[in-house]
């Protein structure tokens, strides 16, 4: 037998060596598979987290007009009392607003939907007043912990000439009032309350829900 033949034969892996190599190959494949799965799951978690974060920063899903989605004060219940400090420095209560249909609207001064809604309200506050509805727009207590412009600056800038409309009051909600009407800390939520103090309609973002709001207000006329 030649030396070359001997070297070739000795270079071939034995049966045991082949089995070990195959086992190692399978282990490497399993590790690679699990690494891919973990990576995909991790990416999915990041995507979901970003989506939830975006939803939260946008105020969450808009409360349903039935008043039962995401709010603790459904349509048909009596509007709880609470304190409001007006921009003029006076005080008001929800109970004191009875006797006339009222839209009480909780906003934050750093949210874009609140800005758009206030501009839309400036165009429609006279229509609401014609149906007997006054508007009370209040800043959520402490602006929900974020830094935004003062309520006075926010209101005067966005309401324009309608800022002085006697049927549109601006103010700041107390901590208790904010917690009662906005426990989930929506950036933008409103309640339409009848003259007798019953909640008749709940929604958010008048900039996009104004037609529905006007319809609900007309039903109270």
C-alpha positions in Angstrom: 0.0 0.0 0.0 1.4 3.4 -0.9 2.0 6.3 1.6 -0.6 8.4 -0.3 -3.3 5.7 0.1 -2.5 5.5 3.8 -2.8 9.3 4.2 -6.1 9.4 2.4 -7.6 6.6 4.5 -6.4 8.1 7.8 -7.9 11.5 6.7 -11.4 10.1 6.5 -13.4 10.6 9.7 -14.4 7.5 11.5 -18.0 6.7 12.2 -17.9 8.1 15.7 -16.3 11.3 14.4 -19.0 11.7 11.8 -21.7 11.3 14.4 -20.1 13.9 16.7 -19.8 16.3 13.8 -23.4 15.8 12.8 -24.5 16.3 16.4 -22.5 19.6 16.6 -24.0 20.7 13.3 -27.6 20.1 14.6 -26.8 22.0 17.8 -25.5 24.9 15.9 -28.7 24.9 13.7 -30.9 24.8 16.8 -29.0 27.7 18.4 -29.3 29.7 15.2 -33.0 29.0 15.0 -33.7 30.1 18.6 -31.6 33.2 18.2 -33.7 34.1 15.1 -37.0 33.5 17.0 -35.9 35.5 20.0 -34.8 38.3 17.7 -38.1 38.4 15.9 -40.1 38.3 19.2 -37.9 41.1 20.6 -38.5 43.2 17.5 -42.3 42.6 17.7 -42.2 43.7 21.4 -40.5 46.9 20.4 -43.0 47.6 17.7 -45.9 47.0 20.0 -44.3 49.1 22.7 -43.8 52.0 20.3 -47.4 51.7 19.2 -48.8 51.8 22.7 -46.5 54.7 23.6 -47.7 56.6 20.5 -51.3 55.9 21.4 -50.7 57.1 25.0 -49.0 60.3 23.8 -51.9 61.0 21.5 -54.4 60.7 24.3 -55.4 57.2 23.8 -58.4 56.0 21.7 -61.2 58.6 21.6 -64.0 57.8 24.0 -67.1 56.5 22.4 -70.2 58.6 22.0 -72.1 56.1 24.1 -70.0 57.3 27.0 -69.1 53.8 28.0 -65.7 53.3 26.3 -62.8 54.5 28.4 -64.7 56.8 30.6 -66.1 56.4 34.1 -69.2 58.7 33.6 -71.5 57.0 31.0 -74.3 58.7 29.2 -77.4 59.0 31.3 -75.7 59.5 34.6 -75.7 62.7 36.6 -72.7 64.9 36.1 -70.7 65.0 39.4 -69.9 68.3 41.0 -66.4 69.8 41.0 -64.5 73.1 41.1 -63.3 75.2 38.2 -61.1 78.3 38.4 -61.9 80.7 35.6 -59.3 82.7 33.7 -60.9 85.8 35.1 -59.9 84.5 38.6 -63.4 83.5 39.7 -64.7 80.1 40.7 -67.4 78.0 39.2 -68.8 74.6 40.0 -70.4 71.9 37.7 -73.5 72.0 39.9 -73.7 75.8 39.4 -73.8 75.3 35.7 -77.2 73.6 35.9 -80.1 75.3 34.3 -78.6 75.5 30.9 -77.1 72.8 28.6 -73.3 72.9 29.0 -70.3 71.4 27.2 -67.5 70.9 29.6 -64.3 70.1 27.8 -61.0 69.0 29.3 -57.9 69.9 27.4 -54.1 70.0 27.7 -52.4 73.1 26.3 -49.6 71.1 24.7 -51.7 68.7 22.6 -52.3 69.2 18.9 -55.9 67.9 18.9 -56.7 70.4 21.6 -55.3 73.2 19.5 -57.3 72.1 16.4 -60.4 71.6 18.6 -60.2 75.1 20.0 -59.9 76.6 16.6 -62.9 74.6 15.4 -64.8 75.6 18.5 -64.2 79.3 17.6 -66.0 78.7 14.3 -68.9 76.9 16.0 -69.4 78.4 19.4 -72.1 80.7 18.1 -74.0 77.7 16.6 -73.9 75.9 19.9 -75.1 79.0 21.7 -78.0 79.3 19.3 -79.0 75.8 20.5 -78.7 77.0 24.1 -75.4 75.3 24.9 -72.6 77.2 26.6 -69.0 75.9 26.4 -66.7 75.6 29.4 -63.2 74.7 28.2 -60.9 73.8 31.1 -57.2 72.8 31.4 -56.7 69.4 33.0 -55.2 69.9 36.4 -51.5 70.8 36.1 -51.7 70.2 32.4 -51.4 66.4 33.2 -47.9 66.9 34.4 -46.4 68.3 31.2 -45.2 71.7 30.3 -47.5 73.7 28.0 -48.4 77.3 27.5 -50.6 79.0 30.2 -54.3 78.4 29.6 -54.8 82.1 29.0 -52.2 82.2 26.2 -53.5 79.0 24.7 -57.1 80.3 24.7 -56.5 83.8 23.4 -54.2 82.6 20.6 -56.4 79.8 19.3 -59.9 81.2 20.0 -59.1 84.6 18.4 -62.0 87.1 18.5 -64.3 84.3 19.9 -62.3 84.4 23.1 -64.6 87.1 24.5 -67.8 85.3 23.5 -69.9 85.2 26.7 -71.0 81.7 25.9 -67.5 80.4 26.0 -65.7 80.2 29.4 -62.1 79.2 29.9 -60.5 78.0 33.1 -58.6 75.4 35.0 -60.0 72.2 36.5 -59.3 71.2 40.1 -57.4 68.0 40.8 -60.5 66.3 42.0 -62.6 67.4 39.0 -59.9 66.2 36.5 -59.7 62.8 38.3 -63.5 62.4 38.3 -64.1 63.3 34.7 -60.8 62.2 33.2 -59.4 59.3 35.2 -57.5 57.8 32.3 -55.8 61.1 31.6 -57.0 61.7 28.0 -55.4 64.8 26.6 -58.8 65.9 25.2 -62.3 64.8 26.3 -65.6 66.5 26.5 -69.1 65.9 28.1 -72.3 67.4 26.9 -74.6 67.9 30.0 -78.3 68.7 29.9 -79.8 71.6 31.8 -80.9 69.1 34.5 -77.3 67.9 34.9 -77.5 64.6 33.0 -74.6 63.5 30.7 -76.0 63.2 27.2 -73.0 62.8 25.0 -69.3 62.0 25.5 -66.4 62.2 23.0 -63.1 63.9 22.2 -61.4 66.1 19.7 -64.0 68.6 18.5 -61.8 69.3 15.6 -62.8 66.0 14.1 -66.1 65.3 15.9 -67.8 68.7 15.6 -70.7 67.4 13.3 -71.6 64.8 15.9 -71.3 67.3 18.7 -73.6 69.8 16.9 -76.1 67.1 16.3 -76.1 66.1 20.0 -76.4 69.7 21.0 -79.4 70.3 18.7 -81.2 67.3 20.2 -81.1 69.2 23.6 -82.7 72.4 22.1 
